[in-house]
Amino acid sequence: MQLTDLNRHGEIGANSIFVEIGPFKILIDAGLHPKQMGYDALPDFEPIESVDLDLIILTHCHLDHLGSLPIVTAHNPQTPVITSAPNESLAPRMLRNSINVMKRQREEHGIGEYPLFTHRNVAQLSKQFSVQRFEKGEIYLKGKEQIEVILHPAGHVAGAAAVELIYKHRRIVFSGDVLFDAQRTLPGAHLPRGPVDTLVLETTRGAKNRESGRSRSSEVDRLIDQIGKVLERGGSCLIPVFALGRMQEVFKLIYEARNFGRLPESPIYAAGLGMDICNYFDQIRRRTRLIDFDLSMLKRMQVKPLEPQMRPGRDLTKKGIYVVSSGMMVAHTPSYHVAASLLPHPNNGICFVGYCDPDTAGGQLLAADGEDRFYFDVLDYSAPKRASIDRFDLSGHADRHELIEYAESVEPRSIVLTHGDNDARAWFETELAERMQQTAILNPEPLTTYEI
């Protein structure tokens, strides 16, 4: 097998892996780098420009795995795109939103190449989807050769899949993004058991382990307790959330906490792409039963839209819980504007429930510990930091020791590290080399082809 990581910047970004197994040429994911602009946000597709792909596989619908897929299918209009049933519904919606964002960025930053693809390209991609049920293999033929593709539930987000390829009794497993813990909206990962020949393993959380004595369950309890404290003191609680997955889980956490008497019946306000994704989750539940999210729950909680007018520094008159995107408080998003209103007032609180990139407003606010003010640059507003600011670990990625244990359990001949910053990959490389001395550990350089 030959493997090439097409993510030109390495680390976490425009995830895309090209593999050649026997006569089969397969692309797994095609993302966009969230911190780059224009063509630099794409994977480097030059190594596959003249290649007719036999199969394309989409693991899940976060844009760092999905965001450039319409470009690939535009050049491979006959190639099946293998994915799970939830992804077939979610991918077009996420991509249409991405087009709108790119159009806005074209105006703001003068990026002439935006949008990188069109609605017509998204429609073409939709025609190429080939849906596979989890843990039910499908055989694909090329001449006299055949390869089996099996998708396994990866837990990370609705529709997320690990990928198993079987060629001439050789088993290759791509973990994708993995969460072993169950979320309120979907079960945890159920990855293939060993032994396998090659494991391509995500390393997202390699640089830092969860704090001692804490679990996902205990973090949920801490979050509910903190929301309750903010409401008790007469404030509003902002929960910045990712549109796909985290918003829906937070809604369910609040709903269950109310039912068990852990939270009062306070108003809930919501905005952003995640509200539309709630409709998709409900449809997917009814069609596939792969996720647990009932849209009627929002009606019973009487979730309301945001106030149409918000001014930086002026406290929101409607007190309650604000569940809005984006999770990292990116500029121009609802959470960014709500934070600018709530931050100067001590009765309010902001609860982050996932990773915040240090370059985003959310990451900068979390890093500004001990500082008296925070500058919202897009709004040209310097806010006094008086609201409480807390962080809760509801990550969609498995702890590093869970991934190590899985790697040991499947006894691979070789392990390829992917989807992690340099320090995260370095930890995995060292730890795996020490624990699995008979296994070859590869931390691939971008755009270098490896024989595995």
DAWOVEN-V964067 format. One record per pair of residues at least 4 apart in sequence whose ideal C-beta (glycine too) atoms are under 8 Angstrom apart, sorted by the first residue. I is the first residue (numbers start at 0). J is the second residue. If there is no record, write none. Layout:
((I,J) (I,J))
//
This chain:
((0,18) (0,19) (0,20) (0,166) (0,169) (0,171) (0,197) (0,450) (0,451) (1,18) (1,19) (1,448) (1,449) (1,450) (1,451) (2,16) (2,17) (2,18) (2,199) (2,415) (2,443) (2,448) (2,449) (2,451) (3,16) (3,17) (3,18) (3,46) (3,446) (3,447) (3,448) (3,449) (4,9) (4,15) (4,16) (4,417) (4,443) (4,444) (4,445) (4,446) (4,447) (5,13) (5,15) (5,16) (5,17) (5,42) (5,43) (5,44) (5,46) (5,47) (5,445) (5,446) (6,10) (6,12) (6,13) (6,14) (6,15) (6,30) (6,32) (6,42) (6,43) (6,445) (7,13) (7,39) (7,41) (7,42) (7,43) (7,445) (7,446) (8,12) (8,13) (8,32) (8,35) (8,445) (9,421) (9,444) (9,445) (10,419) (10,420) (10,421) (10,424) (11,63) (11,203) (11,418) (11,419) (11,420) (12,30) (12,32) (12,33) (12,34) (12,35) (12,63) (13,29) (13,30) (13,31) (13,32) (13,35) (13,40) (13,41) (13,42) (13,63) (13,66) (13,67) (14,28) (14,30) (14,42) (14,63) (14,64) (14,417) (14,418) (15,26) (15,27) (15,28) (15,29) (15,30) (15,42) (15,44) (15,67) (16,26) (16,27) (16,28) (16,173) (16,199) (16,417) (17,24) (17,25) (17,26) (17,27) (17,46) (17,47) (17,50) (18,24) (18,25) (18,26) (18,27) (18,164) (18,171) (19,23) (19,24) (19,25) (20,25) (20,146) (20,164) (20,166) (20,169) (20,171) (21,144) (21,146) (21,166) (21,167) (22,53) (22,141) (22,142) (22,144) (23,53) (23,54) (23,139) (23,141) (23,144) (23,146) (23,166) (24,47) (24,50) (24,51) (24,52) (24,53) (24,54) (25,52) (25,53) (25,54) (25,55) (25,56) (25,164) (26,47) (26,52) (26,54) (26,55) (26,56) (26,71) (27,55) (27,56) (27,58) (27,162) (27,173) (28,56) (28,57) (28,58) (28,64) (28,65) (28,68) (29,42) (29,55) (29,64) (29,65) (29,66) (29,67) (29,68) (29,70) (29,71) (30,42) (30,61) (30,62) (30,63) (30,64) (30,65) (30,66) (30,67) (31,35) (31,40) (31,41) (31,62) (31,63) (31,66) (31,67) (31,97) (31,115) (32,39) (32,40) (32,41) (32,63) (33,40) (33,62) (33,63) (33,356) (34,356) (34,358) (35,39) (35,40) (36,40) (36,104) (36,108) (36,110) (37,110) (37,112) (37,113) (37,115) (38,112) (38,115) (40,66) (40,67) (40,115) (41,67) (41,70) (41,115) (42,67) (43,445) (43,446) (44,48) (44,70) (44,71) (46,50) (46,446) (46,448) (47,52) (48,74) (51,75) (51,78) (52,71) (52,75) (52,78) (53,78) (53,139) (53,141) (54,78) (54,79) (54,81) (54,139) (54,146) (54,148) (55,68) (55,71) (55,72) (55,75) (55,78) (55,79) (55,80) (55,81) (55,127) (56,80) (56,81) (56,82) (56,148) (56,162) (57,64) (57,65) (57,68) (57,80) (57,81) (57,82) (57,86) (57,90) (58,64) (58,82) (58,153) (58,159) (58,160) (58,161) (58,162) (58,173) (58,175) (58,176) (59,64) (59,65) (59,86) (59,153) (59,155) (59,156) (59,158) (59,159) (59,160) (59,175) (59,176) (60,64) (60,65) (60,85) (60,86) (60,89) (60,90) (60,93) (60,156) (60,157) (60,158) (60,243) (61,65) (61,93) (61,156) (61,176) (61,243) (62,66) (62,93) (62,97) (64,175) (64,176) (65,90) (65,93) (65,94) (66,94) (66,97) (67,71) (67,115) (67,116) (68,72) (68,80) (68,90) (68,94) (68,124) (69,73) (69,94) (69,116) (69,117) (69,120) (69,121) (69,123) (69,124) (70,74) (70,115) (70,116) (70,120) (71,75) (72,76) (72,78) (72,80) (72,120) (72,123) (72,124) (72,127) (73,116) (73,120) (73,123) (76,123) (76,127) (77,127) (78,127) (79,127) (79,128) (79,129) (79,139) (80,124) (80,127) (80,128) (80,129) (81,129) (81,131) (81,137) (81,148) (81,150) (82,86) (82,87) (82,90) (82,128) (82,129) (82,130) (82,131) (82,150) (82,158) (82,160) (83,87) (83,130) (83,131) (83,132) (83,133) (83,150) (83,158) (83,159) (83,160) (83,289) (84,88) (84,130) (84,132) (84,158) (84,283) (84,286) (84,287) (84,289) (85,89) (85,157) (85,158) (85,283) (85,287) (85,289) (85,290) (86,90) (86,128) (86,158) (86,160) (87,125) (87,128) (87,130) (88,92) (88,279) (88,282) (88,283) (89,93) (89,157) (89,158) (89,243) (89,276) (89,279) (89,283) (90,94) (90,124) (90,125) (90,128) (91,95) (91,121) (91,122) (91,124) (91,125) (92,96) (92,275) (92,276) (92,279) (93,97) (93,243) (94,98) (94,116) (94,121) (94,124) (95,99) (95,118) (95,121) (96,100) (96,242) (96,272) (97,101) (97,114) (98,102) (98,114) (98,116) (98,117) (98,118) (98,121) (99,103) (100,104) (101,105) (101,110) (101,113) (101,114) (101,115) (102,106) (102,113) (102,114) (103,107) (103,331) (104,108) (104,110) (104,113) (105,109) (105,110) (105,111) (105,113) (105,114) (116,120) (116,121) (117,121) (118,122) (119,123) (120,124) (121,125) (122,126) (123,127) (124,128) (131,135) (131,137) (131,148) (131,149) (131,150) (132,150) (133,150) (133,151) (133,152) (133,160) (133,189) (133,289) (134,149) (134,150) (134,151) (134,152) (134,189) (135,149) (136,147) (136,148) (136,149) (136,163) (136,165) (137,147) (137,148) (137,149) (138,145) (138,146) (138,147) (139,145) (139,146) (139,147) (139,148) (140,144) (140,145) (141,145) (141,146) (146,164) (146,165) (146,166) (147,164) (147,165) (147,166) (148,162) (148,163) (148,164) (149,162) (149,163) (149,164) (149,165) (149,191) (150,160) (150,161) (150,162) (150,163) (151,160) (151,161) (151,162) (151,163) (151,188) (151,189) (151,190) (151,191) (152,159) (152,160) (152,161) (152,186) (152,188) (152,189) (152,289) (153,159) (153,160) (153,161) (153,174) (153,175) (153,176) (153,177) (153,178) (153,188) (153,190) (154,159) (154,177) (154,178) (154,179) (154,180) (154,181) (154,182) (154,185) (154,186) (154,187) (154,188) (154,189) (154,395) (154,397) (155,159) (155,175) (155,176) (155,177) (155,178) (155,188) (155,244) (155,395) (155,396) (156,176) (156,185) (156,243) (156,244) (156,395) (157,184) (157,185) (157,243) (157,244) (157,247) (157,280) (157,283) (157,289) (157,290) (158,283) (158,289) (159,175) (159,176) (159,177) (160,175) (161,172) (161,173) (161,174) (161,175) (161,177) (161,188) (161,190) (161,191) (162,172) (162,173) (162,175) (163,170) (163,171) (163,172) (163,173) (163,191) (163,195) (164,170) (164,171) (164,172) (164,173) (165,169) (165,170) (165,171) (166,171) (169,196) (169,197) (170,191) (170,194) (170,195) (170,196) (170,197) (171,195) (171,196) (171,197) (171,198) (171,199) (172,190) (172,191) (172,195) (172,197) (172,198) (172,199) (172,409) (172,411) (173,199) (174,190) (174,198) (174,199) (174,200) (174,201) (174,402) (174,405) (175,201) (176,201) (176,203) (176,395) (176,396) (176,418) (177,188) (177,190) (177,201) (177,396) (177,397) (177,402) (177,405) (178,182) (178,187) (178,188) (178,394) (178,395) (178,396) (178,397) (179,187) (179,188) (179,397) (179,401) (179,405) (180,187) (180,214) (180,215) (180,397) (181,185) (181,186) (181,187) (182,187) (182,244) (182,248) (182,395) (183,248) (183,251) (183,252) (183,255) (183,291) (184,244) (184,247) (184,248) (184,251) (184,280) (184,290) (184,291) (184,292) (185,289) (185,290) (185,291) (188,397) (190,405) (191,195) (191,409) (192,408) (192,409) (193,408) (193,409) (193,410) (193,411) (194,409) (194,410) (194,411) (195,409) (195,410) (195,411) (196,411) (196,412) (196,413) (197,411) (197,412) (197,413) (197,414) (197,415) (197,451) (198,406) (198,409) (198,411) (198,413) (198,414) (198,415) (199,414) (199,415) (199,417) (200,402) (200,406) (200,414) (200,415) (200,416) (200,417) (200,427) (201,396) (201,402) (201,417) (201,418) (201,419) (202,399) (202,402) (202,416) (202,417) (202,418) (202,419) (202,423) (202,424) (202,426) (202,427) (203,396) (203,418) (203,419) (203,423) (204,208) (204,394) (204,396) (204,397) (204,398) (204,399) (204,402) (204,423) (205,399) (205,419) (205,420) (205,422) (205,423) (205,424) (205,425) (205,426) (205,427) (206,419) (206,420) (206,422) (206,423) (206,426) (208,398) (208,399) (208,400) (209,213) (209,214) (209,392) (209,398) (210,392) (212,217) (213,217) (213,218) (213,392) (214,218) (215,219) (215,392) (215,393) (216,220) (217,221) (218,222) (218,391) (218,392) (218,393) (219,223) (219,252) (219,391) (219,393) (220,224) (221,225) (221,391) (222,226) (222,252) (222,350) (222,352) (222,391) (222,393) (223,227) (223,252) (223,256) (223,261) (223,262) (224,228) (224,261) (225,229) (225,236) (225,348) (225,350) (225,387) (225,389) (225,391) (226,230) (226,236) (226,238) (226,253) (226,256) (226,262) (226,320) (226,348) (226,350) (227,231) (227,261) (227,262) (227,263) (228,232) (228,348) (229,234) (229,235) (229,236) (229,346) (229,347) (229,348) (229,350) (229,387) (230,234) (230,236) (230,262) (230,263) (230,265) (230,318) (230,319) (230,320) (231,263) (232,346) (233,318) (233,346) (234,318) (234,341) (234,344) (234,345) (234,346) (234,347) (234,348) (234,386) (235,314) (235,315) (235,317) (235,318) (235,319) (235,320) (235,321) (235,341) (235,346) (235,347) (235,348) (236,319) (236,320) (236,321) (236,347) (236,348) (236,349) (236,350) (237,321) (237,323) (237,334) (237,337) (237,338) (237,341) (237,347) (237,348) (237,349) (237,350) (238,249) (238,320) (238,321) (238,322) (238,323) (238,349) (238,350) (238,352) (239,323) (239,324) (239,325) (239,326) (239,327) (239,328) (239,334) (239,338) (239,349) (239,351) (239,352) (239,361) (240,245) (240,246) (240,249) (240,271) (240,273) (240,322) (240,323) (240,324) (240,325) (240,326) (240,334) (240,352) (240,353) (241,245) (241,246) (241,273) (241,324) (241,325) (241,326) (241,353) (242,246) (242,271) (242,272) (242,273) (242,276) (242,324) (242,325) (243,272) (243,273) (243,276) (244,248) (244,395) (245,249) (245,273) (245,326) (245,352) (245,353) (245,393) (245,395) (246,250) (246,269) (246,271) (246,273) (246,274) (246,276) (246,277) (246,322) (246,324) (247,251) (247,273) (247,276) (247,277) (247,280) (247,292) (248,252) (248,393) (249,253) (249,322) (249,352) (250,254) (250,269) (250,277) (250,292) (250,296) (250,297) (250,300) (250,302) (250,322) (251,255) (251,291) (251,292) (251,296) (252,256) (253,257) (253,262) (253,267) (253,300) (253,320) (253,322) (254,258) (254,296) (254,299) (254,300) (255,259) (256,261) (256,262) (257,261) (257,262) (257,263) (257,264) (257,300) (265,318) (265,319) (265,320) (266,301) (266,303) (266,317) (266,318) (266,319) (266,320) (267,300) (267,301) (267,302) (267,303) (267,319) (267,320) (267,321) (267,322) (268,302) (268,303) (268,304) (268,305) (268,306) (268,317) (268,319) (268,320) (268,321) (268,322) (268,323) (269,273) (269,274) (269,297) (269,302) (269,303) (269,304) (269,305) (269,321) (269,322) (269,323) (270,274) (270,304) (270,305) (270,323) (270,324) (270,333) (271,323) (271,324) (271,325) (271,332) (271,333) (271,334) (272,276) (272,324) (273,277) (273,322) (273,323) (273,324) (274,278) (275,279) (276,280) (277,281) (277,292) (277,294) (277,297) (278,282) (278,294) (279,283) (280,284) (280,290) (280,292) (280,294) (281,285) (281,292) (281,293) (281,294) (282,286) (283,287) (283,289) (283,290) (284,288) (284,289) (284,290) (284,291) (284,292) (284,293) (292,296) (294,298) (295,299) (296,300) (297,302) (298,302) (302,322) (305,309) (305,321) (305,323) (305,333) (305,337) (306,315) (306,316) (306,317) (309,313) (309,315) (309,336) (309,337) (309,339) (309,340) (310,340) (311,336) (311,339) (311,340) (311,375) (311,378) (311,380) (311,382) (312,339) (312,340) (312,343) (312,380) (312,382) (313,340) (314,340) (314,341) (314,343) (314,344) (314,347) (315,321) (315,337) (315,340) (315,341) (321,334) (321,337) (321,341) (323,332) (323,333) (323,334) (323,337) (324,332) (324,333) (324,334) (325,329) (325,332) (325,333) (325,334) (325,335) (326,334) (326,351) (326,352) (326,353) (326,354) (326,355) (326,361) (327,354) (327,355) (327,356) (327,359) (327,360) (327,361) (327,362) (328,332) (328,334) (328,335) (328,338) (328,355) (328,359) (328,360) (328,361) (328,364) (329,334) (329,335) (329,359) (329,360) (329,361) (330,335) (330,360) (330,376) (330,377) (331,335) (331,377) (332,336) (333,337) (334,338) (334,361) (335,339) (335,360) (335,375) (335,377) (336,340) (336,378) (337,341) (338,342) (338,349) (338,360) (338,364) (338,375) (339,375) (339,378) (339,380) (339,382) (341,347) (341,348) (341,349) (341,386) (342,347) (342,349) (342,373) (342,382) (342,383) (342,384) (342,385) (342,386) (343,382) (343,383) (343,384) (343,385) (343,386) (344,385) (344,386) (345,385) (345,386) (345,387) (346,386) (347,385) (347,386) (347,387) (348,386) (348,387) (348,388) (348,389) (349,364) (349,386) (349,387) (349,388) (349,389) (350,389) (350,390) (350,391) (351,355) (351,361) (351,365) (351,388) (351,389) (351,390) (351,391) (352,390) (352,391) (352,393) (353,393) (353,394) (353,395) (354,394) (355,359) (355,361) (355,362) (355,365) (356,361) (356,362) (357,362) (357,363) (357,366) (358,362) (358,363) (359,363) (360,364) (360,375) (361,365) (362,366) (363,367) (363,373) (364,373) (364,388) (365,388) (365,390) (367,373) (367,384) (370,384) (371,383) (371,384) (372,381) (372,382) (372,383) (372,384) (373,381) (373,382) (373,384) (374,380) (374,381) (374,382) (375,379) (375,380) (375,381) (375,382) (384,388) (397,401) (397,402) (397,405) (398,402) (399,403) (399,423) (399,426) (399,427) (399,430) (400,404) (401,405) (402,406) (402,427) (403,407) (403,427) (403,430) (403,431) (403,434) (404,408) (405,409) (406,411) (406,414) (406,431) (406,435) (407,434) (407,435) (410,438) (411,438) (412,438) (412,439) (413,438) (413,439) (413,440) (413,441) (413,451) (414,431) (414,435) (414,438) (414,439) (414,440) (414,441) (415,441) (415,443) (415,449) (415,451) (416,424) (416,427) (416,428) (416,440) (416,441) (416,442) (416,443) (417,443) (419,423) (419,424) (419,427) (420,424) (421,425) (422,426) (423,427) (424,428) (424,442) (425,429) (425,442) (426,430) (427,431) (428,432) (428,440) (428,442) (429,433) (430,434) (431,435) (431,438) (431,440) (432,436) (432,440) (435,440) (441,449) (441,451) (443,447) (443,449))
//
